[in-house]
Amino acid sequence: MSCAFWRILGGMSNFAVLRFEKIKSLGELTGRSRHNRREGTVPDHVDVSKSNLSAGNAVEMFKEITKGKKLRKNGVLAVEAVMSFSPEMKEKIDPATWGEASIKWVEEKFGAANILELDLHLDEKTPHLHVIFLPR
């Protein structure tokens, strides 16, 4: 990358992350939801003594919303967005305030009725938010 790009970003230590991934099967939706809600095997890097905030159950909500509707065989069932920031910013950003602002942005951008599940992880090195929503 060019030096000008790094000057605009303010160096590598201050950055934000917003990543989207398609979910194309009910099995994948179930797996992501279970992982995000910390059900089953918990990864080694997770500090289980710290709390997380979860709202909704993507699988139950998806089944309820799509009940009786014909879905495309090769369609995207849902989208997962992961939002985070650089670990160096952890001391400057209040995770609760950041989480609330991020959730508000997601609700405005994708519609609160389309959100299947929200999971704010505070149990890893850097707080981050998983949002699973319907792509409509």
C-alpha positions in Angstrom: 0.0 0.0 0.0 1.1 3.5 -0.6 2.5 5.7 2.2 -0.3 8.2 1.6 -2.9 5.6 2.4 -1.2 4.8 5.8 -1.1 8.5 6.7 -4.8 8.8 6.0 -5.5 5.8 8.3 -3.2 7.3 10.9 -1.0 4.2 10.9 -1.8 0.6 11.4 -2.8 0.9 15.1 -6.1 2.8 14.7 -8.6 1.1 12.5 -12.2 -0.2 12.3 -13.4 -3.5 10.9 -16.7 -4.2 9.2 -16.9 -7.6 7.5 -20.0 -9.2 5.8 -20.4 -12.9 5.0 -23.2 -14.7 3.3 -25.0 -17.5 5.0 -26.4 -19.9 2.4 -27.7 -22.9 4.5 -29.6 -23.6 7.6 -26.7 -25.7 8.9 -24.3 -22.7 8.5 -26.8 -20.4 10.2 -27.1 -22.8 13.1 -23.3 -23.1 13.4 -22.7 -19.4 13.4 -25.5 -18.7 15.9 -24.2 -21.4 18.3 -20.6 -20.1 18.0 -21.7 -16.5 18.6 -23.9 -17.4 21.6 -21.0 -19.5 23.0 -22.9 -22.7 22.9 -20.9 -26.0 22.6 -17.1 -25.9 22.4 -15.6 -22.5 23.3 -12.3 -21.5 21.6 -9.2 -21.4 23.8 -8.6 -17.7 23.3 -12.0 -16.8 25.0 -11.9 -15.6 28.6 -15.1 -17.3 30.0 -15.0 -15.2 33.1 -16.0 -12.1 31.1 -19.5 -11.5 30.0 -21.2 -11.2 26.6 -24.5 -9.7 25.6 -26.8 -11.6 23.3 -30.2 -10.9 21.8 -32.3 -13.1 19.7 -31.7 -16.6 18.3 -31.0 -16.5 14.5 -32.3 -20.0 13.8 -35.6 -19.6 15.7 -36.2 -16.1 14.2 -35.4 -17.3 10.7 -37.8 -20.2 10.9 -40.5 -18.0 12.3 -40.1 -15.3 9.7 -39.8 -17.7 6.7 -42.5 -20.1 7.8 -44.7 -21.1 4.8 -42.5 -19.1 2.3 -40.8 -20.6 -0.6 -37.0 -19.9 -0.6 -34.6 -20.1 -3.5 -32.5 -23.2 -3.4 -29.3 -21.3 -4.1 -30.3 -18.1 -2.3 -28.6 -16.3 0.6 -30.6 -17.0 3.8 -28.9 -14.4 6.0 -25.8 -12.2 6.3 -23.4 -12.0 9.2 -21.7 -8.7 9.9 -18.8 -8.5 12.3 -17.8 -5.1 13.6 -14.7 -4.4 15.6 -11.8 -2.0 16.1 -8.0 -2.2 16.6 -6.9 -3.6 20.0 -4.9 -0.4 20.6 -8.2 1.6 20.7 -9.6 -0.6 23.5 -8.4 1.9 26.2 -10.0 4.8 24.4 -13.4 3.3 23.5 -16.0 2.3 26.0 -17.3 -1.1 24.7 -20.8 -0.6 26.0 -21.2 2.8 24.3 -19.6 1.5 21.1 -21.8 -1.5 21.1 -25.0 0.6 21.5 -23.9 3.0 18.7 -23.1 0.0 16.5 -26.4 -1.7 17.1 -28.3 1.6 16.4 -26.4 1.9 13.1 -27.2 -1.7 12.1 -30.9 -1.2 12.9 -31.0 2.0 10.8 -29.0 0.5 7.9 -30.7 -2.9 7.6 -33.9 -2.5 9.5 -34.6 -3.6 13.1 -37.2 -6.1 11.9 -34.5 -7.9 9.7 -32.1 -8.5 12.6 -32.2 -12.2 13.7 -29.4 -12.0 16.3 -27.0 -9.6 18.0 -24.0 -10.8 20.0 -21.5 -8.4 21.7 -18.4 -10.3 22.6 -16.5 -8.8 25.5 -14.6 -12.0 26.3 -11.8 -11.7 23.8 -8.8 -9.4 23.3 -10.8 -6.8 21.4 -14.6 -6.3 21.9 -16.6 -7.1 18.7 -20.2 -7.4 17.6 -21.7 -10.2 15.5 -25.0 -9.3 13.8 -27.0 -11.8 11.8 -29.7 -10.3 9.6 -32.0 -11.0 6.7 -30.8 -9.6 3.3 -34.0 -7.8 2.4 
